[in-house]
């Protein structure tokens, strides 16, 4: 009992220390330049919201939020559709060719994307998709498919075949059996796929920087990057921009924290 | 589908029944995914390997094969060779510290504390934030000003990112801060899978806390450890965003990694052939490490 109490105190102290960067972030965002120069560590007194108003418009965060949302949502729909269908085939097929195809998909998990980065840029450019939402959606669908297929295949393999067989005996085709019977049973893993891919796509930086930089279709991290470069020494403005840029995903995380943590904790069991 | 099993013929009725119940869906189910995967991942990767043996400058299709020239250049390129060393050091530091911290946090939070749900959320939260934004935050935390950031908090006067002898470790520090919570939740999932009866049995046999951890918990954490080591190693080797945003490889070349070098060779110097050669080296490192870790770590996993 007493040991638990001591541990609790220790863990809370660790958490407070761990939160120091967050305290710095928020307190600086609430200070005017004079306060930041005079007392960088002290809490803001009085706090000001001016930085937030300037940062919101200067970083073009409104349009970036729309871009990020469109790209993330469309990529997730494509990933779930393509990934679950492919995994249904890969989990049920029993030929060597089918197994080989599965291994081919897994290869994509370890392959660093930098290897194909330049040919891929050329390809997307030839398709006329640089600086468009469609280009980014295609990119994320391709790059995250191996991982998505891996998660779905593992889950479907553990699922009894009888569900689909029963529907098929009643005359349903594979397509109907999958969409009506099997896919609804995949809900837990679909949740995991959704969470892990959403966090990755929303926060991805390098490819949108190269593909979307200067196009007017920038995602949140790219806009924040450009914004910070512009206001580099005005810490209050920079930090207000960072707070606003990080806020949407942090709020979603806090609202769904149990599912998010579960998704991250369980998603990679091989 | 194809009669490759002809050598092990089974009676006709058995074969037919088995084929009915195991009838796989058509390969067309996988066709759309395969098409996108081939276009976005496979074709570019293969093309990348080919480019690694050319002198392509990125403008037009004008290129010629130069054999191993790019790799010879790499071996003679002090900056690139240094970046390999930096990448490995950074990866080792991240893997060791992140997983050590993650394990300690998991052990702490696993106990039935009143605040455990809140603590879990706090430690995990940085994982969902964009690494670029975390890097910008830490760039300020690592301010050389003795009255601000980490220096102000600890009463130090250190140029965390400006001193070439510590800049790399400072980057490791911010990566650990962001990702320790990720390791923590994976270890926590492992801890929750350790059967309570095993602990009770060990306690009855007179095992102390340390012994119970050493002989009960630790062996059963092996799968979680495998996943954590794999994730942090691959993440460390490929690390780009944080370095790019915090130091862009500086001061000098002190924090240059394979990822930043291949980025600069391509997009700053236009040496696309050379850049893909560096990318190929990175890919080989990742592949080698993954293979070694999977085969070694899997071998010490035990069944519950």
Interface residues (C-beta under 8 A of the other chain):
Chain A: X4 X7 X8 X10 X11 X12 X14 X15 X18 X19 X20 X21 X24 X25 X28 X40 X41 X78 X82 X83 X85 X86 X88 X89 X90 X92 X93 X94 X95 X96 X97 X98 X101 X104 X105 X108 X110 X111 X112 X113 X114 X115 X116 X117 X118 X119 X120 X123 X138 X139 X141 X142 X143 X145 X146 X149 X161 X165 X174 X178 X199 X202 X203 X205 X206 X210 X220 X221 X224 X225 X228 X235 X238 X239 X242 X245 X246 X249 X250 X253 X254 X257 X260 X261 X264 X265 X266 X268 X269 X270
Chain B: X1 X2 X4 X21 X22 X24 X25 X26 X27 X29 X30 X32 X33 X34 X36 X37 X39 X40 X41 X42 X43 X44 X45 X46 X47 X48 X49 X51 X58 X105 X108 X109 X111 X112 X113 X114 X115 X119 X120 X121 X122 X123 X124 X125 X127 X128 X129 X130 X131 X132 X133 X136 X137 X138 X140 X141 X145 X147 X148 X149 X152 X153 X177 X182 X185 X186 X188 X189 X223 X226 X227 X231 X234 X237 X238 X240 X241 X244 X245 X259 X262 X263 X266 X267 X272 X275 X276 X279 X280 X282 X283 X286 X287 X290
